[in-house]
Amino acid sequence: MARSPRRCSPPPRCWRSPNSWADPVELRRDVSAPAFERGYKVPAIRDADTPALDLLAEILAGGENSVLVKALVHEGGLATDVFAATAT
C-alpha cells in the first residue's frame, strides 16, 4: 500500500506595521489546536535589566508551581502549556 505524501503546513503569514518594529506582530497559521503567542522587545543581553527579566520569566512560567501554569493550566483549565523566556 502506497503512503500518501505528507502535507507540510505553509509558513506563517506575518503582518508588521510600517511605523515601528516594536508594534505588535500577528502570525497566522492553520493548526490543529488554538495557540496564543505574545512577544515583547527586551533589552540587549548585557543590559542591567536582563537578569530581572530572566527571573520574571522563571516566576511566571518556570515550572508546575509558577504563576501562569497554576492559573491557566491547573486552576483555569484554559491552557495545556505555558512558556516564558527572554530571547535577545
OpenMM code with the backbone's topology and positions (N, CA, C; nanometers):
from openmm import Vec3, app, unit

residues = "MET ALA ARG SER PRO ARG ARG CYS SER PRO PRO PRO ARG CYS TRP ARG SER PRO ASN SER TRP ALA ASP PRO VAL GLU LEU ARG ARG ASP VAL SER ALA PRO ALA PHE GLU ARG GLY TYR LYS VAL PRO ALA ILE ARG ASP ALA ASP THR PRO ALA LEU ASP LEU LEU ALA GLU ILE LEU ALA GLY GLY GLU ASN SER VAL LEU VAL LYS ALA LEU VAL HIS GLU GLY GLY LEU ALA THR ASP VAL PHE ALA ALA THR ALA THR".split()
positions = [
    Vec3(0.0839, -0.1170, 0.0000),
    Vec3(0.0000, 0.0000, 0.0000),
    Vec3(0.0887, 0.1237, 0.0000),
    Vec3(0.0666, 0.2111, -0.0932),
    Vec3(0.1477, 0.3323, -0.1042),
    Vec3(0.1054, 0.4346, 0.0006),
    Vec3(0.2041, 0.5022, 0.0540),
    Vec3(0.1752, 0.6060, 0.1520),
    Vec3(0.1479, 0.7369, 0.0809),
    Vec3(0.0510, 0.8092, 0.1305),
    Vec3(0.0223, 0.9387, 0.0697),
    Vec3(0.1299, 1.0377, 0.1107),
    Vec3(0.1624, 1.1331, 0.0242),
    Vec3(0.2670, 1.2290, 0.0581),
    Vec3(0.2263, 1.3136, 0.1784),
    Vec3(0.3240, 1.3452, 0.2614),
    Vec3(0.2986, 1.4266, 0.3794),
    Vec3(0.2773, 1.5715, 0.3379),
    Vec3(0.1722, 1.6309, 0.3917),
    Vec3(0.1446, 1.7704, 0.3603),
    Vec3(0.2098, 1.8587, 0.4655),
    Vec3(0.2893, 1.9521, 0.4229),
    Vec3(0.3535, 2.0456, 0.5140),
    Vec3(0.2685, 2.1706, 0.5234),
    Vec3(0.2622, 2.2238, 0.6424),
    Vec3(0.1853, 2.3464, 0.6587),
    Vec3(0.2633, 2.4624, 0.5991),
    Vec3(0.1930, 2.5601, 0.5454),
    Vec3(0.2622, 2.6747, 0.4873),
    Vec3(0.3275, 2.7571, 0.5973),
    Vec3(0.4295, 2.8343, 0.5625),
    Vec3(0.4915, 2.9189, 0.6637),
    Vec3(0.3912, 3.0221, 0.7143),
    Vec3(0.4098, 3.0714, 0.8366),
    Vec3(0.3146, 3.1696, 0.8891),
    Vec3(0.3200, 3.2987, 0.8099),
    Vec3(0.2055, 3.3633, 0.8024),
    Vec3(0.1994, 3.4939, 0.7379),
    Vec3(0.2175, 3.5982, 0.8465),
    Vec3(0.2940, 3.7003, 0.8180),
    Vec3(0.3288, 3.7981, 0.9196),
    Vec3(0.2884, 3.9368, 0.8721),
    Vec3(0.2226, 4.0092, 0.9605),
    Vec3(0.1862, 4.1476, 0.9319),
    Vec3(0.2582, 4.2365, 1.0309),
    Vec3(0.3301, 4.3345, 0.9811),
    Vec3(0.4032, 4.4266, 1.0680),
    Vec3(0.3713, 4.5694, 1.0263),
    Vec3(0.3464, 4.6522, 1.1244),
    Vec3(0.3189, 4.7921, 1.0988),
    Vec3(0.4434, 4.8573, 1.0383),
    Vec3(0.4273, 4.9380, 0.9362),
    Vec3(0.5439, 5.0032, 0.8766),
    Vec3(0.6020, 5.1128, 0.9658),
    Vec3(0.5290, 5.1514, 1.0709),
    Vec3(0.5741, 5.2621, 1.1546),
    Vec3(0.6863, 5.2233, 1.2502),
    Vec3(0.6789, 5.1066, 1.3098),
    Vec3(0.7775, 5.0688, 1.4095),
    Vec3(0.7827, 4.9180, 1.4224),
    Vec3(0.9033, 4.8641, 1.4361),
    Vec3(0.9136, 4.7190, 1.4545),
    Vec3(0.8703, 4.6786, 1.5943),
    Vec3(0.8527, 4.7743, 1.6839),
    Vec3(0.8077, 4.7429, 1.8192),
    Vec3(0.6561, 4.7270, 1.8267),
    Vec3(0.5840, 4.7615, 1.7199),
    Vec3(0.4396, 4.7423, 1.7183),
    Vec3(0.4086, 4.5925, 1.7182),
    Vec3(0.2896, 4.5541, 1.7640),
    Vec3(0.2542, 4.4117, 1.7658),
    Vec3(0.2628, 4.3485, 1.6270),
    Vec3(0.2994, 4.2225, 1.6247),
    Vec3(0.3075, 4.1438, 1.5025),
    Vec3(0.2078, 4.0297, 1.5149),
    Vec3(0.1345, 4.0039, 1.4096),
    Vec3(0.0362, 3.8958, 1.4113),
    Vec3(0.0816, 3.7871, 1.3159),
    Vec3(0.0924, 3.6635, 1.3664),
    Vec3(0.1269, 3.5478, 1.2843),
    Vec3(0.0045, 3.4596, 1.2733),
    Vec3(-0.0228, 3.4118, 1.1531),
    Vec3(-0.1372, 3.3227, 1.1338),
    Vec3(-0.0918, 3.1956, 1.0643),
    Vec3(-0.1418, 3.0831, 1.1160),
    Vec3(-0.1111, 2.9527, 1.0562),
    Vec3(-0.2256, 2.8591, 1.0921),
    Vec3(-0.2623, 2.7740, 0.9987),
    Vec3(-0.3640, 2.6738, 1.0269),
    Vec3(-0.3027, 2.5683, 1.1185),
    Vec3(-0.3638, 2.5470, 1.2335),
    Vec3(-0.3136, 2.4497, 1.3296),
    Vec3(-0.4283, 2.3627, 1.3779),
    Vec3(-0.3931, 2.2483, 1.4360),
    Vec3(-0.4973, 2.1582, 1.4841),
    Vec3(-0.5496, 2.1998, 1.6209),
    Vec3(-0.4756, 2.2852, 1.6915),
    Vec3(-0.5196, 2.3339, 1.8219),
    Vec3(-0.4946, 2.4841, 1.8276),
    Vec3(-0.5819, 2.5572, 1.8929),
    Vec3(-0.5608, 2.7011, 1.9015),
    Vec3(-0.4358, 2.7322, 1.9834),
    Vec3(-0.3713, 2.8409, 1.9484),
    Vec3(-0.2498, 2.8820, 2.0184),
    Vec3(-0.2481, 3.0337, 2.0303),
    Vec3(-0.1813, 3.0810, 2.1321),
    Vec3(-0.1657, 3.2240, 2.1528),
    Vec3(-0.0204, 3.2499, 2.1874),
    Vec3(0.0365, 3.3493, 2.1232),
    Vec3(0.1751, 3.3847, 2.1498),
    Vec3(0.1874, 3.5347, 2.1564),
    Vec3(0.2620, 3.5826, 2.2541),
    Vec3(0.2800, 3.7265, 2.2704),
    Vec3(0.4281, 3.7528, 2.2928),
    Vec3(0.4829, 3.8506, 2.2251),
    Vec3(0.6237, 3.8833, 2.2399),
    Vec3(0.6438, 4.0311, 2.2652),
    Vec3(0.7500, 4.0621, 2.3326),
    Vec3(0.7848, 4.1993, 2.3629),
    Vec3(0.9330, 4.2203, 2.3360),
    Vec3(0.9680, 4.3406, 2.3006),
    Vec3(1.1072, 4.3762, 2.2823),
    Vec3(1.1744, 4.3775, 2.4197),
    Vec3(1.2934, 4.3170, 2.4280),
    Vec3(1.3684, 4.3147, 2.5533),
    Vec3(1.5043, 4.3805, 2.5307),
    Vec3(1.5672, 4.4253, 2.6387),
    Vec3(1.6990, 4.4886, 2.6233),
    Vec3(1.8043, 4.3875, 2.5789),
    Vec3(1.9184, 4.4397, 2.5402),
    Vec3(2.0307, 4.3555, 2.4975),
    Vec3(2.0758, 4.2650, 2.6120),
    Vec3(2.1459, 4.1575, 2.5777),
    Vec3(2.1856, 4.0563, 2.6746),
    Vec3(2.2712, 4.1139, 2.7866),
    Vec3(2.3508, 4.2164, 2.7611),
    Vec3(2.4395, 4.2736, 2.8624),
    Vec3(2.3744, 4.3885, 2.9399),
    Vec3(2.2481, 4.4167, 2.9138),
    Vec3(2.1785, 4.5234, 2.9843),
    Vec3(2.1593, 4.4861, 3.1314),
    Vec3(2.1595, 4.5860, 3.2173),
    Vec3(2.1456, 4.5626, 3.3616),
    Vec3(2.0094, 4.5027, 3.3971),
    Vec3(1.9075, 4.5221, 3.3134),
    Vec3(1.7733, 4.4704, 3.3414),
    Vec3(1.7529, 4.3250, 3.2981),
    Vec3(1.8440, 4.2686, 3.2218),
    Vec3(1.8259, 4.1330, 3.1698),
    Vec3(1.8119, 4.0271, 3.2796),
    Vec3(1.8929, 4.0277, 3.3848),
    Vec3(1.8723, 3.9268, 3.4901),
    Vec3(1.7343, 3.9357, 3.5557),
    Vec3(1.6829, 4.0568, 3.5731),
    Vec3(1.5494, 4.0717, 3.6322),
    Vec3(1.4431, 4.0151, 3.5394),
    Vec3(1.4585, 4.0329, 3.4090),
    Vec3(1.3620, 3.9779, 3.3135),
    Vec3(1.3696, 3.8255, 3.3091),
    Vec3(1.4891, 3.7702, 3.3220),
    Vec3(1.5033, 3.6242, 3.3299),
    Vec3(1.4332, 3.5699, 3.4533),
    Vec3(1.4489, 3.6385, 3.5656),
    Vec3(1.3829, 3.5976, 3.6892),
    Vec3(1.2307, 3.6069, 3.6748),
    Vec3(1.1823, 3.7134, 3.6122),
    Vec3(1.0389, 3.7290, 3.5896),
    Vec3(0.9834, 3.6151, 3.5040),
    Vec3(1.0534, 3.5784, 3.3974),
    Vec3(1.0091, 3.4674, 3.3117),
    Vec3(1.0029, 3.3380, 3.3912),
    Vec3(1.0995, 3.3173, 3.4811),
    Vec3(1.1001, 3.1963, 3.5636),
    Vec3(0.9839, 3.1955, 3.6617),
    Vec3(0.9548, 3.3097, 3.7216),
    Vec3(0.8426, 3.3194, 3.8157),
    Vec3(0.7105, 3.2963, 3.7436),
    Vec3(0.6968, 3.3535, 3.6245),
    Vec3(0.5705, 3.3430, 3.5513),
    Vec3(0.5438, 3.2032, 3.4974),
    Vec3(0.6454, 3.1380, 3.4410),
    Vec3(0.6181, 3.0114, 3.3717),
    Vec3(0.7292, 2.9094, 3.3884),
    Vec3(0.8023, 2.9138, 3.4983),
    Vec3(0.9184, 2.8283, 3.5134),
    Vec3(0.8964, 2.6959, 3.5830),
    Vec3(0.7796, 2.6431, 3.5827),
    Vec3(0.7582, 2.5134, 3.6458),
    Vec3(0.6135, 2.4944, 3.6859),
    Vec3(0.5849, 2.3802, 3.7420),
    Vec3(0.4473, 2.3458, 3.7779),
    Vec3(0.3866, 2.4394, 3.8816),
    Vec3(0.4681, 2.5021, 3.9648),
    Vec3(0.4179, 2.5930, 4.0672),
    Vec3(0.4283, 2.7397, 4.0276),
    Vec3(0.4600, 2.7674, 3.9018),
    Vec3(0.4717, 2.9060, 3.8569),
    Vec3(0.3336, 2.9703, 3.8458),
    Vec3(0.3332, 3.1011, 3.8455),
    Vec3(0.2088, 3.1779, 3.8473),
    Vec3(0.1172, 3.1444, 3.7302),
    Vec3(0.1697, 3.1502, 3.6084),
    Vec3(0.0850, 3.1272, 3.4909),
    Vec3(0.0435, 2.9811, 3.4754),
    Vec3(0.1321, 2.8884, 3.5077),
    Vec3(0.0962, 2.7462, 3.4964),
    Vec3(-0.0170, 2.7136, 3.5928),
    Vec3(-0.0058, 2.7613, 3.7169),
    Vec3(-0.1124, 2.7340, 3.8135),
    Vec3(-0.2439, 2.7990, 3.7703),
    Vec3(-0.2374, 2.9252, 3.7257),
    Vec3(-0.3602, 2.9978, 3.6922),
    Vec3(-0.4242, 2.9495, 3.5621),
    Vec3(-0.3446, 2.9235, 3.4603),
    Vec3(-0.4012, 2.8918, 3.3286),
    Vec3(-0.4152, 2.7424, 3.3019),
    Vec3(-0.3271, 2.6614, 3.3563),
    Vec3(-0.3306, 2.5179, 3.3280),
    Vec3(-0.4053, 2.4423, 3.4370),
    Vec3(-0.3586, 2.4529, 3.5601),
    Vec3(-0.4137, 2.3710, 3.6680),
    Vec3(-0.5493, 2.4207, 3.7176),
    Vec3(-0.5592, 2.5479, 3.7499),
    Vec3(-0.6834, 2.6000, 3.8075),
    Vec3(-0.7843, 2.6422, 3.7021),
    Vec3(-0.7388, 2.7116, 3.5995),
    Vec3(-0.8310, 2.7649, 3.4995),
    Vec3(-0.8689, 2.6676, 3.3906),
    Vec3(-0.7813, 2.5716, 3.3604),
    Vec3(-0.8077, 2.4787, 3.2522),
    Vec3(-0.8143, 2.5458, 3.1161),
    Vec3(-0.7531, 2.6628, 3.1048),
    Vec3(-0.7593, 2.7393, 2.9800),
    Vec3(-0.6455, 2.7055, 2.8845),
    Vec3(-0.5411, 2.6397, 2.9345),
    Vec3(-0.4245, 2.6104, 2.8518),
    Vec3(-0.3701, 2.4727, 2.8885),
    Vec3(-0.2942, 2.4161, 2.7969),
    Vec3(-0.2275, 2.2895, 2.8248),
    Vec3(-0.0799, 2.3106, 2.8540),
    Vec3(-0.0266, 2.4262, 2.8166),
    Vec3(0.1145, 2.4556, 2.8377),
    Vec3(0.1353, 2.6056, 2.8394),
    Vec3(0.2341, 2.6495, 2.9121),
    Vec3(0.2696, 2.7915, 2.9216),
    Vec3(0.4210, 2.8011, 2.9093),
    Vec3(0.4691, 2.9020, 2.8387),
    Vec3(0.6120, 2.9197, 2.8210),
    Vec3(0.6454, 3.0680, 2.8283),
    Vec3(0.7525, 3.1013, 2.8973),
    Vec3(0.8023, 3.2384, 2.9018),
    Vec3(0.9541, 3.2337, 2.9036),
    Vec3(1.0170, 3.3211, 2.8267),
    Vec3(1.1621, 3.3279, 2.8218),
    Vec3(1.2035, 3.4633, 2.7681),
    Vec3(1.3256, 3.4994, 2.7979),
    Vec3(1.3817, 3.6192, 2.7375),
    Vec3(1.4778, 3.5747, 2.6289),
    Vec3(1.4560, 3.6196, 2.5108),
    Vec3(1.5428, 3.5866, 2.3974),
    Vec3(1.5924, 3.7171, 2.3386),
    Vec3(1.7202, 3.7403, 2.3509),
    Vec3(1.7760, 3.8652, 2.2998),
    Vec3(1.8495, 3.8429, 2.1721),
] * unit.nanometer
topology = app.Topology()
chain = topology.addChain("A")
for resn in residues:
    res = topology.addResidue(resn, chain)
    for name in ("N", "CA", "C"):
        topology.addAtom(name, app.Element.getBySymbol(name[0]), res)
